[in-house]
Amino acid sequence: MSVLLAAIRKEVLLLLRDRGALIMMFILPVVFMAVFGAMFSGQGDSKQAPAAMTAQAPAAEAPTIGGIPMPLAPASPAILPDSFQVAVPGNAVLFGFFLALTVAMGFVEDRRSGIWRRALAAPLSRRTLLLSKLVPYVAIGMVQMTLLFGIGVVVFGMNISGSVFALGVHTFAVVLCAVCLGLLMASFSATEKQLGGIGSVVLLVMGLLGGAMVPRMAMPEGLKTLSLAVPHAWALDGYYSLLVVDGAGLADVASDTACVLGFAVGFAILGAVLFRFERD
Amino acid sequence: MTAVIETRGLGKDYGDVRALDALDLTINRGEIFGLLGPNGAGKTTAISMMCGVRTPSRGTTEIAGIDIRARPHEAKRKLGYAPQELALYEELSAIENLSFFGSIYGLRGADLGRAVTWALEVAGLGGRGKDLVREYSGGMKRRLNLACAILHQPEVLILDEPTVGVDPQSRSYLFDTIRRLTSERDMTVVYTSHYMEEVEALCRRVAIIDHGKLLAQDTVEALISGHGSGLDIDIDDACDADAALAAASRSGTATLSGRRIHVEPAGKGLGEMITAIEATGAHIRGLRTLEPSLETVFLTLTGHSLRDDP
């Protein structure tokens, strides 16, 4: 336990001294939220999503968020979605998953600098070593998401209609998934340069496909189905339900949260099997 | 003497490549033991397995009588390891680095604080502990790299190329520190390097490995008296080098590297050897007697060819 606490302290100190990472984690998402939120609210009704998001929407009787039909929303057309209920979770998920890149960079840097080699000579199991890198980022990711959603509520006036507790549990699953994806990315990358180039493109494409920038309900059917192959889609479906549907709780987003956790477990297992602390 | 490190048939394969064949080493308590070899000889592979960082393909390592594969945590508590790389967080201070690495050895609270203060003083960084490592010179980083390995006061300290890129003052300080750790704390040190003069100055016994094989293991004096004298003969480009080598071999052990024949021991039947070499049609362009030293031993055992492996 003391190793994990020391690791959390170390990673937090490293993060606080990395201006680029701080901007990426906290400043850029807020800027994007403001821009996307303003763009969405500027389309027709101030609380409606843009026309592009409604273009593919099915029958008018289906409740919508920003024009997006929501399967879990109660059958009341009176629900008026907040444009920031689209922009805030979208960008929180997009940038939240960029945590994977920070995690992967940490793994690869530690391998290059010989820190894993030093740590492997210490009386710790390899599982503890992996956890000492992953657990701090779960804590950091939770802080990031809490701040982003907090800013969404306080600054942008985003409404949370469902359970805040369920929002926290769902967010934990999302952060865990991002961190485990980081481990998997690290296992495929030999250098930081490789990661910086390929990793950020992969995360951007995943975000785009998963509906973080253009909500998936505005996508063509084929793409909408394909988007379920990335955890972002499940993460966002859960968020939309919890933000919009009055009283929505854990049971209402259980399938979304479970799918995100499923991705997390998959990434973790693959990453743990494939990751090499040292290059032969 | 009590053996603190014992390897028996320790070996490692990477696919079809045999990086280390079967290493038998016995290192005694309180000694500074040199592990020598050219680049790619297998030194780092050997110490990685001795530290439990890599899993051997065969053989065993015992640290103070504990098999490192059977009881890794127990054995590793007795080990301190400073890798060849500067395994430090550049954006943390020395104190923050030491605190983290101390915690992975189970130190905490007041014990950790005392260990950090002690290690900083040993490394000569007492006044700079709060500075970020990125602001340190190469020598200071090397000293901190060592400090991180001794925090938990291990019985065995394994140093992989600990003086790469340091100034003479820091090198001298590191040597003094290593000697103090052995004399005052009874630590056993395994020191890998390809700086012969360092090893000659620090170590009483050395092992020389190359191409994954143990070539020699003895005291420095014994190695020098056994292999240390030699003769380098440079021959012209046009001659039959194999014939010249065969001629030189009649006077001792001869090896060819490029257009240079190395013969040992030096001086035995020198005149006859020169005549024999010239009789093959070779023209001798230069001849040099090598002073007995560990470097001569090293070159005699490992050859003169360039090693460009990483």
Boltz contact constraints between the chains, C-beta under 6 A:
constraints:
  - contact:
      token1: [A, 2]
      token2: [B, 103]
      max_distance: 6.0
  - contact:
      token1: [A, 2]
      token2: [B, 108]
      max_distance: 6.0
  - contact:
      token1: [A, 3]
      token2: [B, 103]
      max_distance: 6.0
  - contact:
      token1: [A, 3]
      token2: [B, 104]
      max_distance: 6.0
  - contact:
      token1: [A, 6]
      token2: [B, 100]
      max_distance: 6.0
  - contact:
      token1: [A, 6]
      token2: [B, 103]
      max_distance: 6.0
  - contact:
      token1: [A, 10]
      token2: [B, 100]
      max_distance: 6.0
  - contact:
      token1: [A, 14]
      token2: [B, 91]
      max_distance: 6.0
  - contact:
      token1: [A, 17]
      token2: [B, 91]
      max_distance: 6.0
  - contact:
      token1: [A, 113]
      token2: [B, 85]
      max_distance: 6.0
  - contact:
      token1: [A, 113]
      token2: [B, 87]
      max_distance: 6.0
  - contact:
      token1: [A, 114]
      token2: [B, 83]
      max_distance: 6.0
  - contact:
      token1: [A, 114]
      token2: [B, 85]
      max_distance: 6.0
  - contact:
      token1: [A, 114]
      token2: [B, 87]
      max_distance: 6.0
  - contact:
      token1: [A, 115]
      token2: [B, 87]
      max_distance: 6.0
  - contact:
      token1: [A, 117]
      token2: [B, 53]
      max_distance: 6.0
  - contact:
      token1: [A, 117]
      token2: [B, 83]
      max_distance: 6.0
  - contact:
      token1: [A, 118]
      token2: [B, 83]
      max_distance: 6.0
  - contact:
      token1: [A, 118]
      token2: [B, 87]
      max_distance: 6.0
  - contact:
      token1: [A, 120]
      token2: [B, 53]
      max_distance: 6.0
  - contact:
      token1: [A, 121]
      token2: [B, 51]
      max_distance: 6.0
  - contact:
      token1: [A, 121]
      token2: [B, 53]
      max_distance: 6.0
  - contact:
      token1: [A, 121]
      token2: [B, 81]
      max_distance: 6.0
  - contact:
      token1: [A, 122]
      token2: [B, 104]
      max_distance: 6.0
  - contact:
      token1: [A, 122]
      token2: [B, 105]
      max_distance: 6.0
  - contact:
      token1: [A, 123]
      token2: [B, 73]
      max_distance: 6.0
  - contact:
      token1: [A, 123]
      token2: [B, 76]
      max_distance: 6.0
  - contact:
      token1: [A, 123]
      token2: [B, 77]
      max_distance: 6.0
  - contact:
      token1: [A, 124]
      token2: [B, 104]
      max_distance: 6.0
  - contact:
      token1: [A, 280]
      token2: [B, 14]
      max_distance: 6.0
